Amino acid sequence: MYVSPVGDLIAQHNICYHQYADDLQLHVYMSLSSEDFSDLSAMEICAVDVSRWFVENALLLNPDKTETVVFGTRKRLPQLHLRQIW
């Protein structure tokens, strides 16, 4: 219950999520059209806000257990410009 506000924070960014309370896993996902495929700025801003929320609430994200997975075609994936968020 303590981390349930994280879901509200993510929803403010119009990003879908699943939150599992048993092990504090949070699955955030969004689909990208062919026009905006390389634009992950909404996800990046959301990740920064979630990280900030954890710090403000005296919690830490474990960088060894935090990851981003991007799915796409072989043609589309090289078009992404990823940067480290966490």
Protein Blocks (a to p, Z undefined) as FASTA:
>chain_A
ZZmmmmmmmmmnopacdddfklopacddddddfklmmmcklmmmmmmmmmmmmmmnopac
dfklgccdddddfklmmmpccddfZZ
